[in-house]
Amino acid sequence: MTFNRLLSRAVFVSRAGCRSAFTSSKPDMTNPNWFRVGLAFGTSAFLWGLLFKQHSTDTHEYKVRNGLE
């Protein structure tokens, strides 16, 4: 058996013996997964809050170091 035939046979066996990680059906847009939606928005709001807090802290430290406050 040549190397190409052996390789093609191995690829066929590996494809036939495993499940696809992708689903064949499209997600239902009329009924969203509210847990995931809430998690996404909650995470985004939390990260924005951390960003504003860090900016405020950095601005205050800058003003103190430069004698502006």
PASEBA-1860 file (N, C-alpha, C; in nm, 3 decimals):
! residues 69
1> MTFNRLLS> 0.084/-0.118/0.000/0.000/0.000/0.000/0.089/0.125/0.000 ~ 0.058/0.219/-0.084/0.139/0.339/-0.088/0.103/0.429/0.029 ~ 0.189/0.523/0.055/0.168/0.613/0.168/0.040/0.695/0.153 ~ 0.011/0.742/0.030/-0.110/0.823/0.007/-0.237/0.744/0.034 ~ -0.241/0.618/-0.011/-0.360/0.535/0.015/-0.375/0.507/0.163 ~ -0.264/0.484/0.231/-0.269/0.459/0.375/-0.318/0.583/0.448 ~ -0.268/0.698/0.407/-0.309/0.824/0.470/-0.456/0.853/0.442 ~ -0.501/0.833/0.319/-0.641/0.860/0.287/-0.734/0.765/0.362
9> RAVFVSRA> -0.693/0.641/0.378/-0.774/0.545/0.454/-0.781/0.586/0.601 ~ -0.671/0.634/0.657/-0.670/0.678/0.797/-0.759/0.800/0.816 ~ -0.759/0.892/0.721/-0.844/1.010/0.730/-0.990/0.970/0.724 ~ -1.024/0.876/0.633/-1.162/0.830/0.621/-1.209/0.763/0.750 ~ -1.127/0.680/0.809/-1.164/0.611/0.933/-1.180/0.711/1.046 ~ -1.093/0.811/1.055/-1.103/0.907/1.164/-1.227/0.995/1.148 ~ -1.265/1.027/1.025/-1.385/1.108/1.003/-1.512/1.028/1.029 ~ -1.510/0.903/0.994/-1.629/0.821/1.010/-1.650/0.783/1.156
17> GCRSAFTS> -1.546/0.782/1.234/-1.557/0.735/1.372/-1.576/0.844/1.475 ~ -1.597/0.968/1.433/-1.612/1.075/1.532/-1.734/1.160/1.501 ~ -1.785/1.226/1.602/-1.899/1.316/1.584/-1.849/1.456/1.551 ~ -1.927/1.527/1.478/-1.892/1.665/1.446/-1.921/1.754/1.566 ~ -1.837/1.852/1.588/-1.857/1.946/1.698/-1.960/2.052/1.662 ~ -1.999/2.060/1.536/-2.091/2.162/1.491/-2.231/2.103/1.477 ~ -2.330/2.184/1.503/-2.468/2.137/1.488/-2.517/2.169/1.347 ~ -2.608/2.086/1.300/-2.660/2.107/1.165/-2.777/2.204/1.163
25> SKPDMTNP> -2.839/2.226/1.280/-2.954/2.317/1.284/-2.909/2.458/1.323 ~ -2.980/2.556/1.272/-2.948/2.694/1.305/-3.010/2.731/1.439 ~ -2.949/2.823/1.513/-3.007/2.862/1.641/-3.142/2.932/1.622 ~ -3.230/2.912/1.716/-3.365/2.969/1.711/-3.358/3.115/1.756 ~ -3.374/3.208/1.662/-3.363/3.350/1.694/-3.487/3.405/1.763 ~ -3.597/3.331/1.758/-3.720/3.378/1.823/-3.721/3.346/1.972 ~ -3.635/3.254/2.015/-3.629/3.216/2.155/-3.483/3.215/2.200 ~ -3.426/3.332/2.235/-3.284/3.336/2.269/-3.257/3.269/2.404
33> NWFRVGLA> -3.134/3.230/2.422/-3.090/3.172/2.548/-3.063/3.289/2.644 ~ -3.160/3.318/2.730/-3.152/3.437/2.814/-3.041/3.431/2.916 ~ -3.002/3.311/2.957/-2.890/3.300/3.050/-2.761/3.349/2.985 ~ -2.737/3.306/2.861/-2.616/3.350/2.791/-2.620/3.499/2.759 ~ -2.738/3.550/2.724/-2.751/3.694/2.695/-2.720/3.774/2.821 ~ -2.778/3.733/2.933/-2.753/3.801/3.060/-2.608/3.791/3.102 ~ -2.549/3.676/3.081/-2.408/3.658/3.116/-2.318/3.748/3.032 ~ -2.349/3.761/2.905/-2.269/3.846/2.817/-2.280/3.993/2.857
41> FGTSAFLW> -2.405/4.041/2.877/-2.423/4.180/2.916/-2.368/4.208/3.056 ~ -2.387/4.114/3.146/-2.335/4.131/3.282/-2.183/4.139/3.285 ~ -2.119/4.053/3.208/-1.973/4.055/3.200/-1.924/4.185/3.140 ~ -1.992/4.230/3.036/-1.954/4.356/2.972/-1.967/4.473/3.069 ~ -2.079/4.478/3.143/-2.099/4.586/3.239/-1.995/4.581/3.351 ~ -1.963/4.461/3.397/-1.861/4.446/3.501/-1.725/4.495/3.454 ~ -1.687/4.459/3.331/-1.557/4.502/3.279/-1.553/4.653/3.257 ~ -1.663/4.713/3.209/-1.667/4.859/3.195/-1.655/4.926/3.331
49> GLLFKQHS> -1.719/4.869/3.432/-1.708/4.924/3.567/-1.564/4.920/3.617 ~ -1.496/4.809/3.595/-1.355/4.800/3.634/-1.270/4.902/3.558 ~ -1.299/4.921/3.431/-1.224/5.018/3.351/-1.240/5.159/3.406 ~ -1.365/5.200/3.436/-1.388/5.334/3.490/-1.324/5.351/3.628 ~ -1.331/5.247/3.711/-1.270/5.254/3.844/-1.118/5.269/3.832 ~ -1.056/5.191/3.744/-0.911/5.199/3.726/-0.871/5.335/3.669 ~ -0.950/5.389/3.577/-0.920/5.520/3.522/-0.928/5.627/3.629 ~ -1.029/5.619/3.714/-1.044/5.716/3.822/-0.926/5.709/3.918
57> TDTHEYKV> -0.885/5.587/3.952/-0.770/5.567/4.041/-0.642/5.622/3.978 ~ -0.621/5.593/3.851/-0.501/5.641/3.783/-0.500/5.793/3.771 ~ -0.615/5.853/3.744/-0.623/5.999/3.734/-0.593/6.064/3.867 ~ -0.648/6.008/3.974/-0.622/6.062/4.108/-0.473/6.051/4.143 ~ -0.412/5.935/4.113/-0.270/5.917/4.142/-0.185/6.014/4.061 ~ -0.221/6.040/3.936/-0.149/6.136/3.852/-0.154/6.276/3.912 ~ -0.274/6.315/3.957/-0.290/6.449/4.014/-0.211/6.464/4.143 ~ -0.209/6.361/4.226/-0.134/6.366/4.351/0.015/6.372/4.324
65> RNGLE> 0.065/6.296/4.232/0.209/6.294/4.202/0.259/6.425/4.144 ~ 0.173/6.491/4.066/0.215/6.614/4.001/0.173/6.738/4.079 ~ 0.122/6.721/4.197/0.084/6.835/4.281/-0.033/6.912/4.228 ~ -0.122/6.851/4.154/-0.238/6.919/4.100/-0.356/6.913/4.195 ~ -0.344/6.833/4.299/-0.454/6.820/4.393/-0.406/6.842/4.534
END
